Structures are given as structure tokens and as C-alpha cells.
Amino acid sequence: MKIIINGSNGRMGKAVARFIEQDSDMSAVAFVDINNVAASDDPIYENLTDFTGEADCIIDFSHHTCTEGLLEYAVSRNIPVVICTTAHTDEEKAMIKAAAEKIPVFFSANMSLGIAVMNEICKTAAKMFPSANIEIIEKHHNQKLDVPSGTALLLADGIKEIRPAAVYNIGRHENGKRTDEEIGIHSLRMGNVVGEHEVIINTGTQTLSIKHEAHDRSLFAEGAIAAAKFLNGKAAGFYDMTNIIKD
Ligand SMILES: NC(=O)c1ccc[n+]([C@@H]2O[C@H](COP(=O)([O-])OP(=O)(O)OC[C@H]3O[C@@H](n4cnc5c(N)ncnc54)[C@H](O)[C@@H]3O)[C@@H](O)[C@H]2O)c1
């Protein structure tokens, strides 16, 4: 597969390039980044539109503000796209859905296959124990800007699919008893923790604790590569990690 890496000079873009180098089924045909172009060992395109060669997929680890241009390019060239950026506006999310009517689009706030499996386990537990108290704890390094993490919200959204009345209580800071509907979400910021997410389900008679620890950010690049392979030969549509693990 021929891959375009968008955001190739970033931490994740470089990790994607390393995985592709080791994969005999893949090759990186274009590196695209607006910054530090001169500092890179690879020939870099500053604009996606400058690359007109053949490609089977774009892996995007740039910035959510690139989404509109990225999708215009992908649709105009009929190239499937794996969007790994986070923090999209509602407008950008709508653009992603609209593009998915024309080309295969893979989009997930967390590209970890482990988190995808965890999400399914949490949904099963929420279904089995409809009145259990559910709380989520996430830990990240002290440089992280967003609170709670997109992944904590992804896990909460998964549970909310099973419990539509669920209400998120982010960082519980008011006195008073918890309600049955609430899902508490708690964020810890410390040191250089790559990312930990724990969903705790207490039924009153037993507790399930489902935990994922990321040891290295390259696991997200690994997931992006799996997503690109998954999209190969797929029809236009919107795909996420659920599709991979149910395939
Ligand atoms: N979905 C996931 O699992 C997951 C995991 C890790 C990171 N991310 C997201 O991926 C994105 C990148 O993360 P990172 O840690 O590699 O960040 P980074 O800042 O190290 O890299 C981003 C790169 O994108 C480049 N860039 C910015 N605008 C661009 C544009 N218009 N065209 C081309 N390149 C552009 C930057 O110059 C930079 O080199 C962020 O949105 C981050 O939240 C998602």
C-alpha cells in the first residue's frame, strides 16, 4: 500500500513512518508537513495538493484545523483517509461525515486497538449491570491540555450508548450524593504518564475494574497502520475502531 503521511514531522507522523519502514506491504510515497521542512531527512511537501502521485491511503496526524483541506484533497483524488487528529469542531465533524459518503473515512479519537477492545468490554458490563455505579479515572502527563481526555469521553460515550440517560459528572466538585444516572470522570495530571484509563463498575456486591495503560505513544501509530490496511478495498463510508474489532 502506498501511504501519504500528513503531519509527517510531528511525533506521531514520525512513528507512522517508522512502522511503514518495517512493513513490507507498505511504503510512504509522500511526507507532508507545514513546519520544520528543512530539518527533515525525507523530501517533504508543504502542501498536500503538491503531491499528485499515486496513493492508496492518507494517514493524518497533523492538526484538526487541516481537516477541511485534507478532505477536499482526499475526495477530489478518491483516496481513503485515516483521520487521527483530535479536538474537532462540530463543523469539522460534519465535514468528516459528509466526506464519508464519497470515500472510505476512518476516524477515531483513540487509535489504540486495546482501548477499542476495552470499550466493548465496558459496554457489555454496562448492559449486564444496568444499575451499577460507573466511574472513570484517567491519568496523563503534566503537559496535556485537554481535560478530560478524549479517550475518557470515548469510553463514557460507549457506556452512554447502553445507558442513554447517563449524565457525565466531570471532576465531581459539588457536595451531594451521586445520582444513579451519573458517570463520574476524574482526571489526574502527573509526570510523564503516557496515558492510563480505568473504568470502575461497582454493582453493590462486586466491582469490576477494566484498565488500559499505554506504555508508548507509538501504539497509536500502530493502530493507524491497522486502520489504513482495514480501509484497503472498502466502499465509501464512515469506519472506526469498532469496525476493525468486529471485522
Ligand atoms: N487518535 C489518536 O489516537 C491520537 C494519538 C496521538 C495523537 N493524536 C492527535 O494527532 C495529532 C498530532 O499529534 P502529535 O503528537 O504528532 O503532534 P505534533 O505537534 O508533534 O505533530 C503535528 C504535526 O502536524 C504538522 N502540521 C500542522 N498543521 C499542518 C498542516 N496544515 N499540514 C501538514 N502538517 C501540519 C505540524 O507541523 C507537526 O509537525 C494531534 O491532533 C493529536 O491530538 C491522536
Ligand as a Chemical Component Dictionary entry (heavy atoms), coordinates in Angstrom:
data_LIG
# 
_chem_comp.id                   LIG 
_chem_comp.type                 NON-POLYMER 
_chem_comp.pdbx_formal_charge   0 
_chem_comp.three_letter_code    LIG 
# 
loop_
_chem_comp_atom.comp_id 
_chem_comp_atom.atom_id 
_chem_comp_atom.alt_atom_id 
_chem_comp_atom.type_symbol 
_chem_comp_atom.charge 
_chem_comp_atom.model_Cartn_x 
_chem_comp_atom.model_Cartn_y 
_chem_comp_atom.model_Cartn_z 
_chem_comp_atom.pdbx_ordinal 
LIG N1  N1  N 0  -6.308 9.428  17.627 1  
LIG C1  C1  C 0  -5.264 9.108  18.402 2  
LIG O1  O1  O 0  -5.176 8.003  18.958 3  
LIG C2  C2  C 0  -4.168 10.113 18.614 4  
LIG C3  C3  C 0  -2.985 9.743  19.270 5  
LIG C4  C4  C 0  -1.961 10.685 19.363 6  
LIG C5  C5  C 0  -2.142 11.961 18.824 7  
LIG N2  N2  N 1  -3.327 12.281 18.227 8  
LIG C6  C6  C 0  -3.550 13.575 17.601 9  
LIG O2  O2  O 0  -2.748 13.643 16.422 10 
LIG C7  C7  C 0  -2.364 14.988 16.174 11 
LIG C8  C8  C 0  -0.857 15.081 16.085 12 
LIG O3  O3  O 0  -0.267 14.661 17.302 13 
LIG P1  P1  P 0  1.329  14.781 17.539 14 
LIG O4  O4  O 0  1.580  14.423 18.941 15 
LIG O5  O5  O -1 2.061  14.048 16.464 16 
LIG O6  O6  O 0  1.518  16.364 17.341 17 
LIG P2  P2  P 0  2.771  17.146 16.815 18 
LIG O7  O7  O 0  2.524  18.579 17.145 19 
LIG O8  O8  O 0  4.039  16.503 17.281 20 
LIG O9  O9  O 0  2.702  16.950 15.232 21 
LIG C9  C9  C 0  1.769  17.549 14.391 22 
LIG C10 C10 C 0  2.459  17.843 13.071 23 
LIG O10 O10 O 0  1.481  18.301 12.145 24 
LIG C11 C11 C 0  2.047  19.370 11.426 25 
LIG N3  N3  N 0  1.012  20.199 10.833 26 
LIG C12 C12 C 0  0.261  21.163 11.433 27 
LIG N4  N4  N 0  -0.560 21.728 10.535 28 
LIG C13 C13 C 0  -0.331 21.100 9.358  29 
LIG C14 C14 C 0  -0.867 21.242 8.044  30 
LIG N5  N5  N 0  -1.778 22.181 7.758  31 
LIG N6  N6  N 0  -0.433 20.411 7.067  32 
LIG C15 C15 C 0  0.518  19.484 7.341  33 
LIG N7  N7  N 0  1.079  19.315 8.556  34 
LIG C16 C16 C 0  0.657  20.122 9.541  35 
LIG C17 C17 C 0  2.915  20.108 12.437 36 
LIG O11 O11 O 0  3.896  20.917 11.806 37 
LIG C18 C18 C 0  3.532  18.937 13.202 38 
LIG O12 O12 O 0  4.753  18.520 12.631 39 
LIG C19 C19 C 0  -2.995 15.795 17.309 40 
LIG O13 O13 O 0  -4.260 16.252 16.888 41 
LIG C20 C20 C 0  -3.167 14.762 18.426 42 
LIG O14 O14 O 0  -4.189 15.103 19.338 43 
LIG C21 C21 C 0  -4.324 11.381 18.116 44 
# 
loop_
_chem_comp_bond.comp_id 
_chem_comp_bond.atom_id_1 
_chem_comp_bond.atom_id_2 
_chem_comp_bond.value_order 
_chem_comp_bond.pdbx_ordinal 
LIG N1  C1  SING 1  
LIG C1  O1  DOUB 2  
LIG C1  C2  SING 3  
LIG C2  C3  SING 4  
LIG C2  C21 DOUB 5  
LIG C3  C4  DOUB 6  
LIG C4  C5  SING 7  
LIG C5  N2  DOUB 8  
LIG N2  C6  SING 9  
LIG N2  C21 SING 10 
LIG C6  O2  SING 11 
LIG C6  C20 SING 12 
LIG O2  C7  SING 13 
LIG C7  C8  SING 14 
LIG C7  C19 SING 15 
LIG C8  O3  SING 16 
LIG O3  P1  SING 17 
LIG P1  O4  DOUB 18 
LIG P1  O5  SING 19 
LIG P1  O6  SING 20 
LIG O6  P2  SING 21 
LIG P2  O7  DOUB 22 
LIG P2  O8  SING 23 
LIG P2  O9  SING 24 
LIG O9  C9  SING 25 
LIG C9  C10 SING 26 
LIG C10 O10 SING 27 
LIG C10 C18 SING 28 
LIG O10 C11 SING 29 
LIG C11 N3  SING 30 
LIG C11 C17 SING 31 
LIG N3  C12 SING 32 
LIG N3  C16 SING 33 
LIG C12 N4  DOUB 34 
LIG N4  C13 SING 35 
LIG C13 C14 SING 36 
LIG C13 C16 DOUB 37 
LIG C14 N5  SING 38 
LIG C14 N6  DOUB 39 
LIG N6  C15 SING 40 
LIG C15 N7  DOUB 41 
LIG N7  C16 SING 42 
LIG C17 O11 SING 43 
LIG C17 C18 SING 44 
LIG C18 O12 SING 45 
LIG C19 O13 SING 46 
LIG C19 C20 SING 47 
LIG C20 O14 SING 48 
# 
